[in-house]
Amino acid sequence: MVAAPASKPHTQRALVTSALARSGTSTVTNAAWSRETRLLLAGLNQFAATSTIDGERASITVDPVAASASAVREVDVAGSAFTLRVLGVLAAVSGGTTHFRATRGMINRPVAKHLGVLTHQLGAVLSTYGTDSEYVVSIKGRGRWCDQHATHVVDTVYSSQLVTALMLSAPLISEELRVQAATRRVVGAPYIALTREMLGVLGISTGLAHSARHGWEWSAVAQPGGYPASAYQIATDFTSITYFAVVTAAGEVGQHEVAVKNFTPSGLESEDLFFRTIAKLGIGAVYDSDERTLRIRRIGYPSEPVVIDGSDVPTAVTSLAAIAAYARGAVTVVNCDHVNNHKTRRVELIVKTLARMGFDIREVRDHCDVVTGFHTEPLDAAPRGGIVIGDDGDHRILLPAMAAAVGASYPVGFSDLHSLIDSFPEFIEQLETLGAVVDRAEKPS
């Protein structure tokens, strides 16, 4: 059996709502600790929260007397758009000025552009500058209470995170928060659903509406000042499960199964959607609630061409590419252009990486020549492998590639594992548990 880490989306939301409690101490157990979540917690600490970490458990205390946090904050967000968006909204509705320091790659993403539009609506001022080594986003906040009757319009074409950022900060914005999508398209809707579900547990009433005139709208009614202190038990990270599904896809029908122990369903709509999607590609997943075990196995292959909408499973698109490449049938995944606005141009990079490994995969482009997805064709034999893959700083490329390599005819080398360490450092050991042969020989100095 193998083990998967805890859910990062659940951990992120639990840390934020704990840090925005009115007072008292909240606990987050089985947290998904990575560089990204630790930086999020460190940033939250600058907004009057105090935290301690003991193994997988975090204790976060809020002292209302200390609510007048430093007038100038320096927050390291590295490459995390979620941390920048969520803490950016918090900075906008708080006093003082916050300087967010991001990796240079953030300058090529539309994160600051859309955050700037939103912070302006909140009465704050956003400015940016870049150096050879970093990208700095500075936000001068207006205070903790905004126009109660305003409807905040946000971009939802590239990410759903600004909706989540507003809803998480609802107690500091208005008694009845209203958020409207700037366009008809909403990507990552299941993650907004997760935010609403976790706020509901805290007694926050949220709503979702759609109309021909206004499109998608969300609302949240929250008691001013913060959330009640709470205790969280974090579910299993479903994105990590997608990497194990890739390993299963590389096997023959009935050859082997991957059993994930101590599995706790995340409740994410995108998790259920992912399992239903891979079932179309011949991969079955069954959860035994008594044993708390998820079993994934190859049950067949698609008998006809399959078309998949990737808009609601953004974190799983790169794994879907590897699973589709092993499907022994024609598979097309569409509506993934937003996935190219992450740490790397993920759709383009995973297609290039898998093609180098010997899979028959190519990009799908729209009439404007924008990459919107990918198409795979069946192979006559196993992918050849025999290449070396570098770390482009994106674990969502590295891990699916490592999982896909188990079915290659020749060994696949990986020259750098920094993003693995930051996301799922135990993954190599889990691959060995499943029978993969891993040579850890270090390159000569």
C-alpha positions as CSV (number, residue, x, y, z in Angstrom):
1,M,0.0,0.0,0.0
2,V,1.0,3.6,-0.6
3,A,0.2,6.8,1.2
4,A,-0.8,10.3,-0.1
5,P,-0.2,13.6,1.6
6,A,-3.0,15.8,3.0
7,S,-5.0,18.2,0.9
8,K,-3.4,21.5,0.2
9,P,-6.6,23.3,-0.8
10,H,-8.2,22.3,2.5
11,T,-5.1,23.2,4.5
12,Q,-4.9,26.6,2.8
13,R,-8.5,27.5,3.6
14,A,-8.3,26.2,7.2
15,L,-5.1,28.3,7.8
16,V,-6.8,31.5,6.5
17,T,-10.0,31.1,8.4
18,S,-8.1,30.2,11.6
19,A,-5.9,33.3,11.2
20,L,-9.1,35.4,10.7
21,A,-10.8,34.2,13.8
22,R,-12.3,36.9,16.1
23,S,-10.2,35.5,19.0
24,G,-9.0,32.2,20.5
25,T,-7.0,29.3,19.2
26,S,-7.8,27.1,16.2
27,T,-6.1,23.8,15.4
28,V,-5.3,22.3,11.9
29,T,-4.5,18.6,12.2
30,N,-3.0,16.5,9.4
31,A,-2.0,19.7,7.5
32,A,-0.3,19.5,4.2
33,W,3.0,21.1,5.0
34,S,5.0,22.3,2.0
35,R,6.9,25.4,1.2
36,E,3.8,27.0,-0.1
37,T,1.6,26.4,2.9
38,R,4.4,27.4,5.3
39,L,4.8,30.7,3.5
40,L,1.0,31.2,3.6
41,L,1.1,30.7,7.4
42,A,4.1,33.0,7.8
43,G,2.3,35.7,5.8
44,L,-0.9,35.3,7.9
45,N,1.2,35.7,11.0
46,Q,1.9,39.3,9.9
47,F,-1.8,40.1,10.1
48,A,-2.0,39.6,13.9
49,A,-2.1,35.8,14.1
50,T,0.4,33.7,16.1
51,S,1.1,30.1,15.1
52,T,3.1,27.1,16.2
53,I,3.6,23.8,14.3
54,D,4.0,20.5,16.0
55,G,4.4,17.7,13.4
56,E,1.3,17.7,11.2
57,R,-0.7,19.9,13.6
58,A,-0.7,23.7,13.6
59,S,-2.1,25.8,16.4
60,I,-3.1,29.4,15.4
61,T,-4.0,32.0,18.0
62,V,-5.6,35.4,17.3
63,D,-5.4,38.1,19.9
64,P,-7.8,41.0,19.1
65,V,-5.6,43.4,21.1
66,A,-2.8,42.7,18.6
67,A,-5.1,43.3,15.6
68,S,-3.2,46.6,14.8
69,A,-0.4,44.7,13.1
70,S,2.7,46.3,11.7
71,A,2.0,49.2,9.3
72,V,4.5,47.7,6.9
73,R,4.7,44.0,6.1
74,E,7.1,42.0,4.0
75,V,5.6,38.7,2.8
76,D,7.4,36.1,0.8
77,V,4.9,34.3,-1.6
78,A,7.6,32.6,-3.9
79,G,5.6,31.2,-6.8
80,S,2.3,30.8,-5.1
81,A,-0.5,32.7,-6.9
82,F,-3.0,31.5,-4.2
83,T,-1.0,33.1,-1.4
84,L,-0.6,36.3,-3.3
85,R,-4.3,36.5,-4.2
86,V,-5.7,35.7,-0.8
87,L,-3.2,37.7,1.3
88,G,-3.5,40.5,-1.4
89,V,-7.2,40.9,-0.6
90,L,-6.5,40.7,3.1
91,A,-3.9,43.4,2.7
92,A,-6.3,45.6,0.7
93,V,-8.9,45.6,3.5
94,S,-6.3,46.0,6.2
95,G,-4.4,49.1,7.2
96,G,-0.8,49.7,6.3
97,T,1.3,48.6,3.3
98,T,2.2,45.1,2.4
99,H,5.1,44.2,0.0
100,F,4.7,40.7,-1.5
101,R,7.9,39.2,-2.9
102,A,7.4,36.7,-5.6
103,T,9.7,34.7,-7.9
104,R,10.5,36.4,-11.2
105,G,8.2,34.0,-13.1
106,M,5.2,35.7,-11.6
107,I,5.6,38.7,-13.8
108,N,4.6,36.6,-16.8
109,R,1.3,35.6,-15.2
110,P,-1.9,37.7,-15.1
111,V,-2.1,37.4,-11.3
112,A,-1.2,41.0,-10.4
113,K,-3.2,42.5,-13.2
114,H,-6.5,41.0,-12.0
115,L,-5.6,41.5,-8.4
116,G,-5.0,45.1,-9.1
117,V,-8.5,45.6,-10.6
118,L,-10.0,44.0,-7.5
119,T,-7.9,45.8,-4.9
120,H,-9.0,49.1,-6.6
121,Q,-12.6,48.1,-6.1
122,L,-11.8,47.6,-2.4
123,G,-10.3,51.1,-2.2
124,A,-6.7,50.0,-2.1
125,V,-3.7,50.8,-4.3
126,L,-1.5,48.2,-6.0
127,S,1.8,48.8,-7.6
128,T,4.5,46.5,-9.0
129,Y,8.1,46.4,-9.9
130,G,10.5,43.7,-11.0
131,T,14.2,43.0,-10.6
132,D,16.5,40.4,-12.1
133,S,15.7,38.0,-9.2
134,E,12.2,38.8,-8.0
135,Y,8.8,40.4,-8.7
136,V,7.4,42.7,-6.0
137,V,3.6,43.5,-5.6
138,S,2.9,46.3,-3.1
139,I,-0.6,47.0,-1.7
140,K,-1.6,50.0,0.3
141,G,-4.7,49.0,2.2
142,R,-7.7,51.2,3.1
143,G,-8.8,49.6,6.3
144,R,-11.0,46.7,7.4
145,W,-14.4,47.8,6.3
146,C,-15.6,48.5,2.8
147,D,-18.8,49.5,1.0
148,Q,-21.5,47.1,2.2
149,H,-23.5,47.5,-1.0
150,A,-20.8,47.0,-3.6
151,T,-20.7,44.1,-5.9
152,H,-17.1,43.0,-6.6
153,V,-16.5,42.0,-10.2
154,V,-13.5,39.5,-10.7
155,D,-11.9,37.6,-13.5
156,T,-12.8,33.9,-13.5
157,V,-11.3,33.0,-16.9
158,Y,-7.8,32.2,-15.5
159,S,-8.6,31.2,-12.0
160,S,-11.3,30.9,-9.4
161,Q,-9.0,32.0,-6.6
162,L,-10.1,35.7,-6.4
163,V,-13.6,34.5,-5.7
164,T,-12.2,32.4,-2.9
165,A,-10.0,35.2,-1.7
166,L,-13.0,37.6,-1.3
167,M,-15.2,35.0,0.4
168,L,-12.5,34.1,2.9
169,S,-12.1,37.8,3.8
170,A,-15.8,38.3,3.9
171,P,-16.0,39.2,7.7
172,L,-13.6,42.0,7.1
173,I,-15.3,43.4,4.0
174,S,-19.0,43.7,4.5
175,E,-22.0,42.0,6.2
176,E,-23.2,40.7,2.9
177,L,-20.5,40.1,0.3
178,R,-21.5,39.9,-3.3
179,V,-19.1,38.7,-6.0
180,Q,-19.8,38.6,-9.8
181,A,-17.8,36.9,-12.5
182,A,-16.5,39.3,-15.2
183,T,-17.3,36.8,-17.9
184,R,-19.6,33.8,-18.5
185,R,-16.7,31.4,-18.0
186,V,-15.7,30.2,-14.6
187,V,-12.8,27.8,-14.3
188,G,-12.1,25.8,-11.1
189,A,-15.7,26.1,-9.9
190,P,-15.3,23.1,-7.6
191,Y,-12.7,25.0,-5.6
192,I,-15.2,27.8,-5.0
193,A,-17.6,25.1,-3.9
194,L,-15.0,23.8,-1.4
195,T,-14.6,27.4,0.0
196,R,-18.4,27.7,0.4
197,E,-18.5,24.3,2.1
198,M,-15.8,25.1,4.6
199,L,-17.4,28.5,5.4
200,G,-20.7,26.8,5.9
201,V,-19.2,24.7,8.7
202,L,-18.2,27.9,10.4
203,G,-21.8,29.2,10.2
204,I,-21.3,31.5,7.2
205,S,-24.3,31.5,4.8
206,T,-23.2,31.5,1.2
207,G,-25.1,31.6,-2.1
208,L,-24.6,30.9,-5.8
209,A,-26.9,32.3,-8.5
210,H,-26.9,32.6,-12.2
211,S,-28.9,34.9,-14.5
212,A,-28.8,35.8,-18.2
213,R,-28.1,39.4,-17.3
214,H,-25.4,39.1,-14.6
215,G,-24.0,35.6,-15.2
216,W,-22.5,33.9,-12.2
217,E,-22.8,35.5,-8.7
218,W,-21.7,34.4,-5.3
219,S,-22.6,35.8,-1.9
220,A,-21.5,35.4,1.7
221,V,-23.2,36.7,4.9
222,A,-20.7,36.8,7.7
223,Q,-20.6,38.3,11.2
224,P,-18.2,41.3,11.1
225,G,-14.8,40.9,12.7
226,G,-13.9,37.3,12.0
227,Y,-14.7,33.6,12.3
228,P,-15.1,31.5,15.4
229,A,-12.0,29.5,16.4
230,S,-12.3,25.9,15.1
231,A,-10.6,22.5,14.9
232,Y,-9.9,21.2,11.4
233,Q,-9.0,17.6,10.3
234,I,-7.6,17.8,6.8
235,A,-8.6,15.3,4.1
236,T,-6.3,13.5,1.6
237,D,-4.9,15.5,-1.3
238,F,-6.7,14.3,-4.4
239,T,-4.1,15.8,-6.8
240,S,-1.5,13.4,-5.4
241,I,-4.0,10.6,-6.1
242,T,-3.9,11.5,-9.8
243,Y,-0.2,10.6,-9.9
244,F,-1.0,7.1,-8.6
245,A,-3.7,6.9,-11.3
246,V,-1.0,7.5,-13.9
247,V,1.0,4.6,-12.5
248,T,-2.1,2.4,-12.8
249,A,-2.7,3.6,-16.4
250,A,0.8,2.3,-17.4
251,G,-0.2,-1.3,-16.4
252,E,-2.3,-3.9,-18.2
253,V,-5.8,-4.9,-17.3
254,G,-5.8,-6.9,-14.1
255,Q,-2.0,-6.6,-13.8
256,H,-1.9,-4.7,-10.6
257,E,-3.7,-2.2,-8.5
258,V,-2.6,0.8,-6.4
259,A,-4.1,0.8,-2.9
260,V,-3.9,4.1,-1.0
261,K,-4.1,3.6,2.7
262,N,-5.7,6.0,5.3
263,F,-7.6,7.8,2.5
264,T,-10.0,10.5,3.5
265,P,-12.2,11.8,0.6
266,S,-11.7,15.5,0.1
267,G,-15.4,16.2,-0.7
268,L,-14.2,18.2,-3.7
269,E,-16.5,18.1,-6.7
270,S,-13.4,18.0,-8.9
271,E,-12.2,14.8,-7.1
272,D,-15.5,13.0,-8.1
273,L,-15.2,14.5,-11.5
274,F,-11.7,13.2,-11.9
275,F,-12.7,9.7,-11.0
276,R,-15.6,9.7,-13.4
277,T,-13.3,11.1,-16.1
278,I,-10.6,8.4,-15.8
279,A,-13.3,5.7,-15.7
280,K,-13.9,6.8,-19.4
281,L,-10.2,6.0,-20.0
282,G,-10.5,2.5,-18.4
283,I,-9.2,3.4,-14.9
284,G,-11.5,2.3,-12.0
285,A,-11.3,3.7,-8.4
286,V,-13.2,2.2,-5.5
287,Y,-13.2,3.5,-1.9
288,D,-13.6,1.1,1.0
289,S,-14.8,3.3,3.9
290,D,-14.4,0.6,6.5
291,E,-10.7,0.1,5.6
292,R,-10.2,3.7,4.6
293,T,-8.5,2.5,1.5
294,L,-8.8,3.7,-2.1
295,R,-8.1,1.1,-4.8
296,I,-7.2,2.2,-8.3
297,R,-6.8,-0.3,-11.1
298,R,-6.9,-0.7,-14.9
299,I,-10.3,-2.2,-15.8
300,G,-10.2,-1.8,-19.6
301,Y,-9.6,0.6,-22.4
302,P,-12.0,3.1,-24.2
303,S,-13.8,1.5,-27.2
304,E,-14.3,4.8,-29.0
305,P,-12.8,8.3,-29.1
306,V,-13.1,10.2,-25.8
307,V,-13.5,14.0,-25.4
308,I,-12.9,15.5,-21.9
309,D,-13.6,19.0,-20.6
310,G,-10.6,20.0,-18.5
311,S,-12.0,23.3,-17.2
312,D,-13.1,22.0,-13.7
313,V,-10.0,19.8,-12.9
314,P,-7.2,22.3,-13.4
315,T,-4.8,20.6,-11.0
316,A,-5.3,17.2,-12.7
317,V,-4.9,18.2,-16.3
318,T,-1.2,17.2,-16.5
319,S,-2.0,13.8,-15.0
320,L,-4.9,13.4,-17.4
321,A,-2.4,13.9,-20.2
322,A,-0.3,10.9,-19.1
323,I,-3.4,8.7,-18.4
324,A,-4.8,9.6,-21.8
325,A,-1.5,8.8,-23.5
326,Y,-1.7,5.3,-22.1
327,A,-5.4,4.8,-23.0
328,R,-4.9,2.9,-26.3
329,G,-7.5,5.1,-27.9
330,A,-8.0,8.6,-29.3
331,V,-8.4,11.1,-26.4
332,T,-8.9,14.8,-26.7
333,V,-8.9,17.1,-23.6
334,V,-10.2,20.6,-24.2
335,N,-10.8,23.9,-22.4
336,C,-7.4,23.8,-20.6
337,D,-6.0,27.1,-21.8
338,H,-6.2,28.6,-18.3
339,V,-3.8,25.9,-17.1
340,N,-1.1,27.6,-19.1
341,N,-1.2,30.5,-16.7
342,H,0.4,28.7,-13.7
343,K,4.1,28.3,-12.7
344,T,4.8,27.1,-16.2
345,R,2.8,26.8,-19.4
346,R,1.6,23.5,-18.2
347,V,-0.4,22.2,-21.1
348,E,2.4,23.0,-23.6
349,L,5.1,21.6,-21.3
350,I,3.4,18.3,-20.4
351,V,2.7,17.7,-24.1
352,K,6.4,18.4,-24.9
353,T,7.6,16.2,-22.1
354,L,5.4,13.2,-22.9
355,A,6.2,13.5,-26.6
356,R,9.9,13.3,-25.8
357,M,9.2,10.1,-23.8
358,G,7.7,8.6,-26.9
359,F,4.0,9.1,-26.5
360,D,1.8,10.1,-29.5
361,I,0.5,13.4,-28.1
362,R,0.1,16.9,-29.6
363,E,-1.3,20.3,-28.7
364,V,-4.9,21.3,-29.6
365,R,-5.2,25.0,-30.7
366,D,-8.2,27.2,-31.3
367,H,-8.8,29.5,-34.3
368,C,-6.6,32.2,-32.6
369,D,-3.7,29.6,-32.4
370,V,-4.0,29.5,-28.6
371,V,-3.2,26.1,-27.0
372,T,-6.4,25.0,-25.4
373,G,-5.8,21.3,-24.8
374,F,-4.2,18.2,-26.2
375,H,-4.9,15.1,-28.3
376,T,-3.4,11.6,-27.9
377,E,-3.4,8.6,-30.2
378,P,-2.7,5.0,-29.1
379,L,0.8,3.5,-29.3
380,D,1.7,0.2,-30.8
381,A,4.1,-0.5,-28.0
382,A,5.3,0.9,-24.7
383,P,6.8,4.5,-24.9
384,R,10.5,4.3,-25.5
385,G,11.7,6.5,-22.6
386,G,15.5,6.8,-22.5
387,I,15.7,10.5,-22.0
388,V,16.6,12.9,-19.2
389,I,14.0,15.4,-17.9
390,G,14.9,18.5,-16.0
391,D,12.9,20.2,-13.3
392,D,11.1,23.3,-14.7
393,G,10.2,24.3,-11.2
394,D,6.7,22.8,-11.5
395,H,5.7,19.7,-9.6
396,R,2.6,19.3,-11.7
397,I,4.9,18.5,-14.6
398,L,7.6,16.5,-12.8
399,L,5.3,14.1,-10.9
400,P,3.1,13.0,-13.7
401,A,6.2,12.5,-15.8
402,M,7.8,10.4,-13.1
403,A,4.7,8.3,-12.8
404,A,4.4,7.8,-16.6
405,A,8.1,6.7,-16.7
406,V,7.3,3.4,-15.0
407,G,5.8,2.1,-18.2
408,A,8.6,3.1,-20.5
409,S,10.9,0.6,-22.3
410,Y,14.1,2.4,-21.3
411,P,14.8,4.2,-18.0
412,V,13.9,7.9,-17.8
413,G,16.3,10.2,-15.9
414,F,15.3,13.2,-13.8
415,S,18.1,15.8,-13.4
416,D,16.6,18.0,-10.7
417,L,14.0,17.3,-8.0
418,H,13.5,20.6,-6.3
419,S,9.8,20.9,-7.0
420,L,9.3,17.3,-5.8
421,I,10.8,18.3,-2.4
422,D,8.5,21.3,-2.2
423,S,5.3,19.3,-2.9
424,F,5.4,15.5,-2.4
425,P,8.9,14.5,-1.2
426,E,7.9,10.9,-0.4
427,F,6.7,10.2,-3.9
428,I,9.9,8.3,-5.0
429,E,9.5,6.0,-2.0
430,Q,5.9,5.4,-2.9
431,L,6.9,4.5,-6.5
432,E,9.4,2.0,-5.1
433,T,6.6,0.5,-3.0
434,L,4.7,0.0,-6.2
435,G,7.7,-1.9,-7.8
436,A,9.4,0.9,-9.7
437,V,13.2,0.6,-9.9
438,V,14.8,3.9,-8.8
439,D,18.5,4.6,-9.2
440,R,19.5,7.3,-6.8
441,A,23.0,7.6,-8.0
442,E,24.2,11.2,-7.7
443,K,25.9,13.0,-10.6
444,P,29.7,13.3,-10.0
445,S,30.7,16.7,-8.6
